[in-house]
Amino acid sequence: MEETITKSTIHYKLELLDSIRGWQSPGVAPHPGTWPGFNADKLEDLTEDMLAAWLIKHRKNYSARRTNGAVTVLREIGDLAVRKKCLPAETWDSAKKGLTFVKVAHVQRTLPEPSQVEALRQEIYTRCQKRGTLGAWLFDFLLLSGARIDSATHVLWEDVKWSVGQVFFRKAKRGTCFVPLFPQLKDLLGKLRAQHRTRLKILGHARVEDARQHPELVAKLAAAEARPIVERLFFVDVVAFDWNCPKYITPRYIAAEVEAVIAPLRQRIAELEAQLKTKH
């Protein structure tokens, strides 16, 4: 753990040098860090004026919120540098006075009325229908999941965890996250999957070979418990393929989906049986 912290400290120190002091030394070779384009210098030379000047330079290029985020990160980096004795405490206490937070102008916003949301939704559906696109589905997905559009466009079918009732977002604002599969969202994704399911048809020439001639493929493709009994491998040289119409694809459901549908029926049957027992 100590070694990891020490390495992190060195990395943070380089980033701090990159971000605050180095831009005043154009002759020094740049070191890639959090804010590319800055150059490196010594932590011990930090002053309040240097940090204040950096803050002004940063604010010209970025929003108040992003600048405040940078200030927060740099304060934490500086505090860590002091704890790891990479920077004298008195130097940092004096210098960090130049890292002041920028005032953020808050705009008062009100949520739209449900009727306005529905009107917008209908307008999007009409336009997307004319163009033959899936933008309307995306709008509903954003509305029901609360996801950002960039996060939503990275969701794959394998990220929809039907059995546990969650959607996995592999690209969220802060890494990854899970969102509950609410009934409306589950219904939306179920309809989308049913409407746009496809099946891959392959045409090719197959050949059969002894599995003992390809132990590496057996180890790669077969389950551990099945490897001792694998006798043959089938190889297919694909000459053509096509994604065909979903019209004749038989719907498949996992046990959890079936259970969710029949649970109310079971509950109703139990209620009726209880009523019969009380009558007799």
C-alpha positions as CSV (number, residue, x, y, z in Angstrom):
1,M,0.0,0.0,0.0
2,E,2.8,2.4,0.9
3,E,4.5,1.8,-2.5
4,T,1.2,2.5,-4.3
5,I,0.7,5.8,-2.4
6,T,4.3,6.8,-3.1
7,K,3.9,6.2,-6.8
8,S,0.6,8.1,-6.8
9,T,2.3,11.0,-5.0
10,I,4.9,11.2,-7.7
11,H,2.2,11.2,-10.4
12,Y,0.2,13.9,-8.6
13,K,3.3,16.0,-8.2
14,L,4.0,15.8,-11.9
15,E,0.4,16.8,-12.6
16,L,0.6,19.6,-10.2
17,L,3.8,20.9,-11.8
18,D,2.1,20.5,-15.2
19,S,-1.0,22.3,-14.3
20,I,0.1,25.3,-12.3
21,R,3.7,26.3,-12.6
22,G,5.1,25.1,-15.9
23,W,3.1,27.2,-18.3
24,Q,5.4,30.1,-17.4
25,S,8.5,28.2,-18.6
26,P,8.0,27.6,-22.4
27,G,11.6,26.4,-22.8
28,V,11.0,23.3,-20.6
29,A,9.9,20.1,-22.3
30,P,6.2,19.4,-21.6
31,H,5.2,16.5,-19.4
32,P,1.8,14.9,-20.3
33,G,-0.7,15.3,-17.5
34,T,-4.2,16.4,-16.5
35,W,-3.9,19.6,-18.5
36,P,-1.8,19.0,-21.6
37,G,0.3,21.8,-23.0
38,F,1.8,23.0,-19.6
39,N,5.4,22.4,-18.7
40,A,7.1,21.2,-15.5
41,D,8.9,23.2,-12.7
42,K,9.6,22.9,-9.0
43,L,6.8,22.6,-6.4
44,E,9.0,24.6,-3.9
45,D,8.7,27.7,-6.1
46,L,4.9,27.9,-5.8
47,T,3.5,31.2,-4.7
48,E,0.0,32.7,-4.3
49,D,0.6,35.0,-7.3
50,M,1.5,32.1,-9.5
51,L,-1.6,30.1,-8.6
52,A,-3.8,33.2,-9.0
53,A,-2.3,33.9,-12.4
54,W,-2.9,30.2,-13.4
55,L,-6.5,30.5,-12.2
56,I,-7.2,33.6,-14.4
57,K,-5.6,31.8,-17.4
58,H,-7.7,28.7,-16.8
59,R,-10.9,30.6,-16.3
60,K,-10.5,32.3,-19.7
61,N,-10.7,28.9,-21.4
62,Y,-13.2,27.0,-19.3
63,S,-16.5,27.4,-17.5
64,A,-16.8,28.4,-13.8
65,R,-17.9,24.8,-12.9
66,R,-14.9,23.2,-14.7
67,T,-12.6,25.8,-13.1
68,N,-13.9,25.0,-9.6
69,G,-13.4,21.3,-10.3
70,A,-9.8,22.0,-11.3
71,V,-9.3,24.1,-8.1
72,T,-10.7,21.2,-6.0
73,V,-8.4,18.7,-7.6
74,L,-5.3,20.9,-7.3
75,R,-6.0,21.6,-3.6
76,E,-6.3,17.9,-2.9
77,I,-3.1,17.2,-4.8
78,G,-1.3,19.9,-2.9
79,D,-2.5,18.6,0.4
80,L,-1.3,15.1,-0.5
81,A,2.1,16.5,-1.6
82,V,2.4,18.1,1.9
83,R,1.5,14.8,3.6
84,K,4.1,13.0,1.6
85,K,6.7,15.7,2.3
86,C,7.0,16.6,-1.4
87,L,6.1,20.2,-0.5
88,P,6.7,22.3,2.6
89,A,3.4,22.9,4.5
90,E,4.1,26.6,5.0
91,T,4.8,27.1,1.3
92,W,1.5,25.4,0.4
93,D,-0.5,27.2,3.0
94,S,0.6,30.5,1.5
95,A,0.4,29.5,-2.1
96,K,-3.1,27.9,-2.1
97,K,-4.7,31.2,-1.2
98,G,-4.4,31.9,-4.9
99,L,-6.7,28.9,-5.6
100,T,-10.0,30.6,-4.9
101,F,-13.4,29.2,-6.2
102,V,-15.1,31.1,-8.9
103,K,-18.7,32.2,-8.4
104,V,-21.2,30.2,-10.4
105,A,-24.2,31.9,-11.9
106,H,-27.3,29.8,-11.1
107,V,-30.1,29.9,-13.6
108,Q,-33.6,29.2,-12.2
109,R,-35.2,26.4,-14.3
110,T,-38.6,24.8,-14.0
111,L,-39.5,21.3,-15.1
112,P,-41.9,21.2,-18.1
113,E,-45.5,20.1,-17.6
114,P,-46.4,16.5,-18.5
115,S,-48.4,17.8,-21.4
116,Q,-45.4,19.6,-22.8
117,V,-43.3,16.5,-22.5
118,E,-45.9,14.4,-24.3
119,A,-46.3,16.9,-27.1
120,L,-42.5,16.9,-27.6
121,R,-42.5,13.1,-27.6
122,Q,-45.3,12.9,-30.2
123,E,-43.4,15.4,-32.4
124,I,-40.2,13.3,-32.2
125,Y,-42.1,10.1,-32.9
126,T,-43.7,11.7,-36.0
127,R,-40.4,13.0,-37.4
128,C,-38.6,9.7,-36.7
129,Q,-41.3,7.7,-38.3
130,K,-41.0,9.7,-41.5
131,R,-37.2,9.3,-41.5
132,G,-37.3,5.6,-40.5
133,T,-34.9,6.2,-37.5
134,L,-34.9,5.0,-33.9
135,G,-34.6,8.5,-32.4
136,A,-38.0,8.2,-30.7
137,W,-36.9,5.0,-28.9
138,L,-33.8,6.8,-27.7
139,F,-35.9,9.8,-26.4
140,D,-38.1,7.4,-24.4
141,F,-35.0,5.6,-23.1
142,L,-33.4,8.9,-21.9
143,L,-36.7,10.0,-20.4
144,L,-37.2,6.8,-18.4
145,S,-33.6,6.1,-17.4
146,G,-32.4,9.6,-16.7
147,A,-29.2,8.8,-18.7
148,R,-27.2,11.3,-20.7
149,I,-27.3,10.7,-24.5
150,D,-23.6,9.8,-24.6
151,S,-24.1,7.2,-21.9
152,A,-27.3,5.8,-23.6
153,T,-25.6,5.3,-27.0
154,H,-23.0,3.0,-25.4
155,V,-25.6,0.6,-23.9
156,L,-25.6,-2.9,-25.4
157,W,-28.2,-5.6,-25.1
158,E,-25.8,-7.6,-22.9
159,D,-25.9,-4.6,-20.5
160,V,-29.6,-5.1,-19.8
161,K,-29.7,-7.4,-16.8
162,W,-33.2,-8.7,-17.1
163,S,-32.8,-11.3,-14.3
164,V,-31.7,-8.7,-11.6
165,G,-33.7,-5.7,-12.9
166,Q,-30.9,-3.4,-13.8
167,V,-29.3,-1.6,-16.8
168,F,-25.5,-1.3,-16.8
169,F,-24.1,2.0,-18.2
170,R,-20.5,1.3,-19.3
171,K,-19.9,5.0,-19.9
172,A,-21.4,7.3,-17.3
173,K,-20.3,10.7,-16.1
174,R,-18.2,9.2,-13.3
175,G,-17.1,5.8,-14.7
176,T,-19.9,3.2,-14.8
177,C,-23.2,2.8,-13.0
178,F,-26.4,0.7,-12.7
179,V,-29.9,2.1,-13.2
180,P,-33.0,0.1,-11.9
181,L,-35.1,-1.5,-14.7
182,F,-38.3,0.3,-13.8
183,P,-41.5,-1.3,-15.2
184,Q,-41.9,1.4,-17.9
185,L,-38.3,1.1,-18.9
186,K,-38.5,-2.7,-18.9
187,D,-41.6,-2.5,-21.1
188,L,-39.9,-0.1,-23.5
189,L,-36.8,-2.3,-23.9
190,G,-38.9,-5.4,-24.3
191,K,-40.9,-3.9,-27.1
192,L,-37.7,-2.6,-28.8
193,R,-36.0,-6.1,-28.5
194,A,-39.1,-7.8,-30.0
195,Q,-39.5,-5.3,-32.8
196,H,-35.9,-5.2,-33.9
197,R,-34.7,-8.8,-33.3
198,T,-32.9,-10.4,-36.2
199,R,-31.4,-13.8,-37.0
200,L,-28.1,-14.5,-38.7
201,K,-28.2,-17.1,-41.6
202,I,-24.8,-18.5,-42.7
203,L,-24.0,-20.4,-45.8
204,G,-20.7,-22.3,-45.9
205,H,-18.8,-25.5,-46.3
206,A,-18.3,-27.6,-43.2
207,R,-15.5,-30.1,-42.4
208,V,-15.0,-32.4,-39.4
209,E,-11.6,-33.0,-37.8
210,D,-10.4,-35.0,-34.8
211,A,-10.3,-32.9,-31.6
212,R,-7.0,-34.4,-30.6
213,Q,-5.4,-32.6,-33.5
214,H,-6.5,-29.2,-32.1
215,P,-6.0,-29.3,-28.3
216,E,-5.6,-25.5,-28.2
217,L,-9.1,-25.0,-29.7
218,V,-10.7,-27.5,-27.4
219,A,-9.1,-25.7,-24.4
220,K,-10.4,-22.3,-25.8
221,L,-13.9,-23.2,-26.8
222,A,-15.1,-26.1,-24.6
223,A,-16.2,-25.8,-21.0
224,A,-13.7,-27.3,-18.6
225,E,-15.9,-30.2,-17.6
226,A,-16.6,-31.1,-21.3
227,R,-13.0,-31.0,-22.6
228,P,-12.2,-34.7,-21.8
229,I,-15.2,-35.9,-23.8
230,V,-14.8,-33.7,-26.9
231,E,-14.2,-36.0,-29.9
232,R,-14.7,-33.8,-33.0
233,L,-14.5,-30.2,-34.1
234,F,-16.6,-28.7,-36.9
235,F,-15.1,-26.0,-39.1
236,V,-17.2,-23.9,-41.4
237,D,-15.8,-21.9,-44.3
238,V,-18.4,-19.1,-44.6
239,V,-19.2,-18.1,-48.2
240,A,-22.3,-15.9,-47.5
241,F,-24.4,-14.6,-44.7
242,D,-27.4,-12.4,-44.2
243,W,-29.5,-10.9,-41.3
244,N,-33.0,-12.1,-42.2
245,C,-36.5,-10.9,-41.4
246,P,-37.6,-11.4,-37.8
247,K,-41.1,-12.4,-38.9
248,Y,-40.6,-16.1,-38.3
249,I,-38.3,-15.9,-35.3
250,T,-39.9,-17.7,-32.3
251,P,-39.8,-15.4,-29.3
252,R,-37.6,-16.7,-26.5
253,Y,-38.0,-15.8,-22.8
254,I,-35.7,-16.3,-19.8
255,A,-37.1,-17.9,-16.6
256,A,-37.2,-14.5,-14.8
257,E,-39.3,-12.9,-17.5
258,V,-41.8,-15.8,-17.5
259,E,-42.0,-15.7,-13.7
260,A,-42.7,-11.9,-13.7
261,V,-45.7,-12.5,-16.1
262,I,-47.2,-15.5,-14.2
263,A,-46.6,-14.2,-10.7
264,P,-49.9,-12.2,-10.7
265,L,-51.7,-15.2,-12.0
266,R,-50.3,-17.4,-9.2
267,Q,-51.3,-14.8,-6.7
268,R,-54.9,-14.7,-8.0
269,I,-55.1,-18.5,-8.0
270,A,-54.0,-18.5,-4.4
271,E,-56.6,-15.9,-3.5
272,L,-59.4,-17.9,-5.2
273,E,-58.3,-21.2,-3.5
274,A,-58.3,-19.4,-0.1
275,Q,-61.8,-18.2,-0.8
276,L,-63.0,-21.7,-1.6
277,K,-61.5,-23.1,1.6
278,T,-63.3,-20.5,3.7
279,K,-66.6,-21.4,2.0
280,H,-66.1,-25.1,2.9
